[in-house]
Each structure stands twice: as structure tokens, then as C-alpha cells.
Amino acid sequence: MKIAIPLANGKLSIHFGHCKQFALLEVDPSSRRILRREDLEAPPHEPGLLPPWLADQGANVIITGGMGQRAQALFAQEGIQVIVGAPVDTPESIAASYLAGTLQTGANPCDH
């Protein structure tokens, strides 16, 4: 399983669509371990580009602060689960909480 997390200054980015980098964490859900982290430069911002790009990178889940409804629908078309309202934290901490079933999420700050 691969979890994608948009980054700003090394931590989760609240605004998904404008991040410059993604942390892609390969995880083992059965052992709840992070196996590998790779930071990828995001392609130039263009509506609809990130869902297929992240699918090509092997992402199964994206965890973000906020994401618009259209982007969420595009990720669903790619078979990628979207989790919004995640707190600003390191990718490793977020992934560990997700794997443990303890990730606390709040409101989606994006309303577009």
C-alpha cells in the first residue's frame, strides 16, 4: 500500500492543489509499518493532473488537509481513497496514525 501526503515545509500541506512536493510512503498494513518514504516533486499545477499522476506513482490513499469536491471525485475515479481534514504533522506520524486507526480528522477547509 502507498500513502501520498502533500507537503509544505516538510509537513502535511493544508491546501492539496498547490503543494510543490508529495511524500509517498510505502506501508505494510498488516504490520502497521512504514517500509519506505520517497519525496516527489509535484508536476506543475493543472486541474485534474494530480489524480492520474499519483495513480501512476502507485498511490492507494491520499491524506490531506483540504481538497475540493472535483479533485476528490477524480481520485475516486482512479481508485484512490481520499482522507481530508488531517492535521499538519510529519508524513510518518500521519501514516502511523492512519495505520493504527487513530488518525483524527476535522473539517475540510476547501469548499470548491
Secondary structure, DSSP 8 states (H G I E B T S, - for coil): -EEEEEEETTEE-SBGGG-SEEEEEEEETTTTEEEEEEEEE-----TT-HHHHHHHTT-SEEE-SB--HHHHHHHHHTT-EEE-S--S--HHHHHHHHHHT-----------
